[in-house]
């Protein structure tokens, strides 16, 4: 690790292999993975369909650039278009790049509508990635600090506050609203049931685009294939990444024709995005999710997990709130709790802490009842151990 830049506070464990919802470290210890690489390995580890697709494609062709037609890319775009209702796709390498694509499309759209300096409405607590424009669109001062000057052109309002958004209707320089249907990095914040539909209505009234960042909450995690599909609306732009290829880097920005047609050759591009290998993995992942309707398992197991945790922790003096949707769950404590991660390793349970005080669970969509019960049994014990001890567990 001596030659790696100091950008992560890594836990003292190295994993060697995985199978399903479990990982094994280099010492042979088995762990229940309730994080899935931060919502990435949604089919679990070493899934046979994805492994087969990667192996077969790697034996044929890894990369040939977007200067040529790529059959797997066209097939994955067809799949995503059918499943989202959005007709055009641009493939890249990550969620942040997908958001950058969305921002560029929105600015093109704004200029096309005669707005000299198009602005995008974004939310407090938002996280859209770590490239500079995506970082600027986010609402976390800690991740932005030191990178000033940030990219201009964003108007920020409180998340889950439709009235604050409505007050911007008189502004003539707004081109779009960019929002996460469920906020992930800020602590699994679930908005009111009518929040997205009200934003859609407001966008229609004002001629704004509605852009949804589903990088973390999409791909079946919240109980529908995409979170917006449970709200009866259709966005103009959607960004997808993380679980799209079950661990192979890929991102995608989907958009309606009116927006996507503003791109022309030379206006945007990528070297690696949408290569044959990543798209082969994406096809296998998406087909598996659809054929098994894994969003239904996410909804079912998520409800059991949320109820089980609430039953065990409902009167805990240090637990402020337990919230979530599908297999995206956050437990907010009344103090910073990153130290609990090392205790989690000792109990062979993997999860994360986000926004300093929120324990976040993002298990694979294939998780079964027995493994859900393991989380319900182990995590409250860890929280009790952590909150009852003044000892700092993490160096």
WOPEVEN-V345680 format. One record per residue. N is the residue number from 1. D_LAST is the distance of its C-alpha to the last C-alpha in whole Angstrom. Layout:
{{N D_LAST} {N D_LAST}}
This chain:
{{1 17} {2 18} {3 21} {4 19} {5 19} {6 16} {7 16} {8 14} {9 10} {10 11} {11 10} {12 10} {13 14} {14 17} {15 20} {16 24} {17 26} {18 27} {19 30} {20 31} {21 28} {22 26} {23 24} {24 23} {25 21} {26 21} {27 21} {28 24} {29 22} {30 23} {31 21} {32 23} {33 23} {34 23} {35 22} {36 24} {37 23} {38 23} {39 26} {40 28} {41 29} {42 31} {43 33} {44 30} {45 30} {46 32} {47 35} {48 38} {49 40} {50 38} {51 37} {52 41} {53 41} {54 39} {55 40} {56 44} {57 43} {58 41} {59 44} {60 47} {61 45} {62 42} {63 43} {64 46} {65 45} {66 46} {67 49} {68 51} {69 51} {70 48} {71 49} {72 46} {73 45} {74 48} {75 48} {76 44} {77 46} {78 49} {79 46} {80 44} {81 47} {82 49} {83 46} {84 45} {85 49} {86 48} {87 50} {88 48} {89 45} {90 43} {91 40} {92 37} {93 34} {94 31} {95 31} {96 31} {97 34} {98 36} {99 35} {100 36} {101 39} {102 40} {103 40} {104 42} {105 44} {106 44} {107 45} {108 48} {109 49} {110 49} {111 51} {112 53} {113 54} {114 55} {115 52} {116 51} {117 48} {118 46} {119 43} {120 41} {121 40} {122 36} {123 34} {124 31} {125 28} {126 29} {127 27} {128 30} {129 28} {130 26} {131 30} {132 31} {133 34} {134 32} {135 29} {136 31} {137 33} {138 29} {139 29} {140 25} {141 25} {142 21} {143 22} {144 25} {145 24} {146 25} {147 28} {148 31} {149 33} {150 33} {151 36} {152 38} {153 40} {154 38} {155 39} {156 36} {157 37} {158 35} {159 34} {160 37} {161 39} {162 42} {163 44} {164 42} {165 43} {166 47} {167 47} {168 46} {169 50} {170 52} {171 50} {172 51} {173 49} {174 46} {175 47} {176 44} {177 41} {178 38} {179 36} {180 34} {181 35} {182 32} {183 29} {184 26} {185 23} {186 24} {187 24} {188 26} {189 29} {190 33} {191 36} {192 39} {193 41} {194 44} {195 41} {196 42} {197 45} {198 46} {199 44} {200 46} {201 50} {202 49} {203 48} {204 51} {205 53} {206 52} {207 52} {208 48} {209 46} {210 44} {211 41} {212 38} {213 35} {214 34} {215 32} {216 29} {217 32} {218 35} {219 36} {220 36} {221 33} {222 34} {223 38} {224 40} {225 40} {226 39} {227 38} {228 41} {229 43} {230 43} {231 44} {232 47} {233 47} {234 47} {235 45} {236 46} {237 43} {238 40} {239 37} {240 35} {241 33} {242 30} {243 31} {244 35} {245 35} {246 32} {247 29} {248 32} {249 31} {250 34} {251 35} {252 38} {253 40} {254 43} {255 46} {256 49} {257 52} {258 53} {259 49} {260 49} {261 52} {262 51} {263 49} {264 52} {265 51} {266 49} {267 48} {268 44} {269 43} {270 40} {271 40} {272 38} {273 39} {274 41} {275 41} {276 43} {277 40} {278 38} {279 41} {280 41} {281 38} {282 39} {283 42} {284 41} {285 38} {286 40} {287 43} {288 41} {289 40} {290 43} {291 45} {292 43} {293 42} {294 39} {295 38} {296 40} {297 38} {298 35} {299 37} {300 38} {301 34} {302 33} {303 35} {304 34} {305 30} {306 31} {307 33} {308 31} {309 28} {310 30} {311 32} {312 29} {313 27} {314 30} {315 30} {316 26} {317 26} {318 22} {319 24} {320 26} {321 27} {322 27} {323 29} {324 30} {325 33} {326 33} {327 30} {328 28} {329 27} {330 24} {331 23} {332 22} {333 20} {334 21} {335 17} {336 14} {337 13} {338 11} {339 8} {340 11} {341 11} {342 9} {343 12} {344 15} {345 14} {346 15} {347 18} {348 19} {349 19} {350 18} {351 18} {352 17} {353 16} {354 18} {355 19} {356 16} {357 18} {358 19} {359 19} {360 21} {361 23} {362 25} {363 26} {364 29} {365 33} {366 34} {367 32} {368 34} {369 34} {370 33} {371 30} {372 30} {373 30} {374 27} {375 25} {376 27} {377 26} {378 23} {379 21} {380 23} {381 21} {382 18} {383 18} {384 20} {385 17} {386 15} {387 17} {388 18} {389 15} {390 13} {391 10} {392 7} {393 7} {394 4} {395 0}}
